[in-house]
């Protein structure tokens, strides 16, 4: 996803403040399919994605729900963590430590217009392309697919 979600308890370092979390949840329809339970929502966490890329040998990413971010003027991106004053680029190896980190953010400019009609990456607003370029750099893997809505024709194949 172009942002982060979590079901249930446990660490979510880039969890948004309550107002932004509710906005992400509402726009993204972030409720459990069976229980209807609200998912926790936060900003993109590059450290977690980098870890996933590395341990799973990923060669490409599918960036879903880009359209959920269409109305935001600013988009914080978690780039690293601090723990006891020390900077860490990588996700901690244990869940307890992950619960103690503080995210470090890079704030990117939002595009504040709809991406729903985009069918090629060049159709996206330049700020959306800049956001995706930065996520790709931080994740260490190319973005191969981008979704800008729920319909099948709202998937952009990159490259």
C-alpha positions in Angstrom: 0.0 0.0 0.0 1.0 3.6 -0.5 0.5 3.9 3.3 0.6 1.4 6.2 -2.1 -0.5 8.0 -2.2 -3.0 10.8 -4.9 -5.2 12.3 -5.0 -5.6 16.0 -2.5 -4.8 18.7 1.3 -4.4 18.4 3.8 -1.9 17.1 2.9 0.4 14.3 5.7 3.0 14.4 4.3 5.3 11.7 0.8 5.3 13.1 -0.9 8.6 12.2 -2.4 10.9 14.7 -6.1 10.1 15.4 -7.5 12.7 13.0 -5.3 11.6 10.1 -5.7 7.9 11.0 -9.5 8.3 10.7 -9.2 10.1 7.4 -6.9 7.3 6.0 -9.3 4.7 7.3 -12.4 6.3 5.9 -10.9 7.1 2.5 -9.2 3.6 2.2 -12.1 1.6 3.5 -9.8 0.2 6.2 -12.2 -2.1 8.1 -11.9 -5.8 8.6 -13.8 -7.8 5.9 -15.4 -10.2 8.3 -15.6 -8.3 11.6 -15.8 -4.7 10.4 -13.1 -3.9 12.9 -11.3 -0.6 12.0 -7.7 -1.2 10.9 -4.9 1.0 12.4 -3.5 3.3 9.7 -0.3 5.2 9.3 2.2 6.5 6.9 4.4 4.5 4.6 7.2 2.9 6.6 10.2 2.4 4.4 12.2 0.5 7.0 9.5 -2.2 7.1 9.3 -2.4 3.4 13.1 -2.5 2.9 13.1 -5.4 5.4 10.4 -7.2 3.4 12.2 -6.7 0.2 15.4 -8.1 1.6 14.1 -11.2 3.4 11.7 -12.2 0.7 14.0 -11.5 -2.3 11.4 -9.2 -3.9 12.2 -8.0 -7.3 9.2 -5.6 -7.6 6.4 -4.0 -5.7 2.7 -3.4 -6.2 1.8 0.0 -4.7 -1.9 -0.2 -4.0 -4.4 2.5 -2.9 -2.4 5.5 -4.2 -5.8 7.2 -4.8 -6.4 7.2 -1.0 -3.8 9.9 -0.7 -5.2 12.1 -3.4 -6.5 14.8 -1.0 -3.5 15.1 1.3 -1.4 18.3 1.0 1.6 16.6 2.7 2.6 13.0 3.0 5.0 12.0 5.8 7.1 9.0 4.9 8.9 7.0 7.6 12.5 6.7 6.5 14.3 5.5 9.6 13.9 5.2 13.4 15.5 6.5 16.5 16.0 4.4 19.6 17.5 5.9 22.7 19.0 8.7 20.7 20.6 6.5 18.0 19.5 6.5 14.4 18.6 3.2 12.8 17.8 2.7 9.1 16.7 -0.9 9.5 13.7 -2.4 11.2 14.6 -3.9 14.6 14.8 -7.7 14.7 12.4 -8.1 17.6 8.9 -6.9 18.2 9.5 -5.4 21.6 12.2 -3.1 20.3 10.0 -2.2 17.3 7.5 -0.9 19.9 10.1 1.4 21.3 11.4 3.2 18.2 10.4 6.7 17.1 9.9 7.2 13.4 11.9 9.7 11.4 9.9 11.3 8.6 10.6 12.9 5.3 7.6 15.0 4.3 6.7 14.9 0.6 4.3 17.2 -1.2 0.8 15.8 -1.9 -0.9 16.2 -5.3 -4.4 17.1 -4.1 -6.2 15.9 -7.3 -7.7 12.7 -8.4 -5.5 9.9 -9.8 -8.5 7.6 -10.5 -8.5 8.2 -14.3 -4.7 7.6 -14.7 -3.9 4.6 -16.9 -0.2 5.3 -17.4 2.4 6.5 -15.0 2.7 9.7 -17.1 -1.0 10.4 -16.4 -0.3 10.8 -12.7 0.4 14.2 -11.2 4.1 15.0 -11.0 3.9 15.1 -7.2 2.4 11.6 -7.2 5.2 10.4 -9.5 7.8 12.1 -7.1 6.1 10.3 -4.2 6.4 6.9 -5.9 10.0 7.6 -7.0 11.0 8.3 -3.5 9.2 5.2 -2.1 11.0 3.1 -4.7 14.4 4.6 -3.7 13.7 4.0 0.0 12.3 0.5 -0.5 15.2 -0.7 -2.7 12.9 -2.3 -5.2 11.1 -1.0 -8.3 7.4 -0.4 -8.3 5.9 -2.6 -11.0 2.2 -1.9 -10.4 0.2 1.0 -9.1 -3.5 0.9 -8.2 -5.6 4.1 -8.4 -8.9 2.6 -7.5 -10.8 -0.6 -6.9 -11.6 -1.5 -10.5 -9.4 -3.8 -12.6 -8.8 -1.1 -15.2 -7.4 1.1 -12.4 -4.1 -0.8 -12.2 -1.1 0.8 -13.9 1.6 -1.5 -15.1 5.0 0.3 -14.9 7.8 -0.4 -17.3 
